[in-house]
Amino acid sequence: MNEIPYQLMRSDIYGALRREILSCAIPPGAEIRDADIADRFSVSRSPVRDALLRLEAEGLVVISPRKGYRASPISIADARDLFEFRAVLEPACAASVATEASEESLRALDRFRSMNGIAAAEAGTAPSFVDYNREFHLAIARLCTNQRIRVATIDLIEQFDRLVTVSISSNEAGGQRDALIAEHCDIIDALQARDGKRAGRILARHAGRARKRVLSALSRSPIVP
């Protein structure tokens, strides 16, 4: 009788913690006290620990003997690994989308030609650039018909939230945002023209510029070891 509520409880805790880690609401390297989380959700520590173990398996939480739980720090080496992986996945994803997505789905990407085209995270508030950037790349990934590429790309994009948050907050980003949105428009143009190779080249160039920006920001960030 208690199995379903327990599973739902664990999933809710996992989802909440995952969102907070990815958005840097729980900063990289910050301690996560299972007792505090249990109090917050009015549960025992058992479902909290299950959720933290799941997050550890995703590389978002570090568990140390006698030191407890911490949000994984953002290392420059890990950022490089993520960018290398993304450089492989996103062009493959774009090639699939350009070939197989419906005309209606491709036209729907026009909403990303400006930040105002996406729904705000909270009613009545403007979307942040992190929200906009994530939703743009996720929208393309979700159109990919190769399930394995789609699932892997979606997971990778979600993990980039922390990198984007750190890089944007560490720079005067107004001009950078305009340039990034312009690149997004170029990607949309290529996909709508069914030119997967061109879309892949733009995505690769887009990722390369993001890599330089993020690594530069990480090298100056006090939250990166």
N, C-alpha and C positions, 0 to 999 in steps of 0.2 A: 504493500500500500504506500510506503514512503519512498519507493524507488524513483518514481517520476518527479515528485517535488524536489528530491535531492538533485537529480540530474539537471532540472531546470535551474535550480539555485546555483549549481556549479557553473553552468553555462552563462548565467547572468553575471556572476562575479568575474569569470574569465573575460567576457566581452567588455565589461566596464574597465577592468585593469588594462586590458590590451589597448583600448582606445586612449586611456590616460598616458600610457607609456609612449605610444606612437605620436601623440600630440605634444609630448614633453610636459604635460600637466604633472606627471611624475618625471622629474628631470633625469637624464642619464646619470647613472651612478648613485641615485638616491636610494636610501634604505626603504624597504617596504616591510612594515611590521604586520605579521599575520594577525596578531591580536587586535591591532587597530582596524584592520580590514574586517575582521569578524564582528567587531563592535559596530562598525558602520553598516553592515548588512544584517545585523542582528542574527548571526548564525554562529555555529561552532567553528573551530579552526579547521576542521577536516575538509569541508568544501573549498575553503580558501587555499589550503595547501595543495589540493588537487588542481585548482586553477593555476597556482604558481608553478607547479610541476609542468603543466601544459605549456605555459609561457616560457619556461626554461627550455623545453624541447624546441621551441621556435627561435631560441636565441635572444629573447627579450628580457629574460630574468636570469640573474646569476645567483646560484645557491652555494654558500660557503659554510663549511662546518664551523659551528660556534659563532658565526658572524651573521647568519640568517640570510635574508633575501634582499637583493638590490636590483634596480632596473639596470639592464646591461649598459655599460658605458659605450659611447660611440668612439670607436677607434678609427684612425685614418686607414689602417690596413683593412678593416672591415668595410669601410666606405669604398675603397678601391675594388674590393671583391664584388660588392653589390653593383657597382657601375659596370664592371666587366660582364657580369651575368646579364644585366639589363641590355647591354650592347648586343648580346646574342638574341635575347628573347623578343624585344620590341620590334626590330625589323622583320623578324619571322611572323610576328603577330600582324604587322601592318600589311605584309604580303598577302596573308590570308584574307584580311578584311577587304583590301582593295579588289580582290578577285571574287569573293563570295558574299559580301554583305549586300543587303537589299538597298535599292535606291532610297527608300524611305529612311532606313537606318543611317545612311551616309548624309542625307540632308539634315537629319536631326543633329548632326555634329555642329551645324551652324550656330547653335546656341553657345558654343564655346569661343566664338569670335570676340567675345568680350566677357569680362568677369560678371557682368550683370545678367548674363544668360543662364546662370545656374541658380537653383534654389539655395537660399541661405541655410546654414546649419541650424539656426534658430529663427523662428518666425519674427519678421520685422527687423532683422539685422542683415547687414551686408556680408556676403561671403568673404572669407579671408583668402589671400592668395594661395595658401596651403590647401584650402578646401577646393578652390577652383582648379589648381594644378592637378590634384589627386583625381578629381572627377573627370577631367579631360582625358587623362591617360587611362583611367578605368573604363571610360566609355568606349574607347578603342579596343581595349583588351576584351571586353565583354562581347564584342562583335566577332571575335575569333572563333572559328568553327572547330579548331583543333582543341579538344578539351584539356589535354595535358599542358599545352602551351598557354591556354587561357587561364587555367588555375594557377600555374606557376607565375605568370605575369601579374595577375591580380595580387597575389601574396607579396610579390616583390615590390610592386608599386605602393602598397600599403606601408611596407617597411621604410619606404623613402620619406614618409612624412617627417620623421625625426630629422633627417638630413636637411630637408627643405626648411623646416622650422629654424634650425640652427643657422643655416646660411642666410636666410632672409632677415632674421633678427640681428645678425651680426654685420649687416651691410646697409648702406643707403640704397634701398632696393627699388625706388620708384621707377627709375629709368630701366633697370633690369627687368622689372615686371612687364613694362611695355614691350621690350624686345622679346621676351619669352612668349607673350601673347601673340606677337607678330609671327613668331616661328610656329606657334600652334595653328595659326591661320594658314600658313604655307603647308603644313601637314594635312589639314583638312582639304585644301585645294587638291593636293596630290591624290588623296584617297578618293575624293569625289570624281576625279579624272580617271580613276581605276589604274593609277600608275603606282603599283606597289614598290617598284624599285626606287622611284623618286621619293616616295614617302619614307622608305627605309633609310635612304641617304640623309634626308632631313632629320629624321629621328636620331640617327647616329651622330650627326653634327650637333644637334640639340643636346644630346646626352654628354657629348664631349665638352661643350661649354659649361653645362651644369656641373660636370666633374671638376673642372678647374675652379669654379666659383665655390663649390661645397668644400673641396679640400683646402682652399685658401681660408675659408671661414673656420673650418675645423682646426686649422693650425693656430688660430688666434683665440679659440674658444676656451674659457676656463672650465667647461664641463667635459672636455675631452682629455683623457689621460695621456 
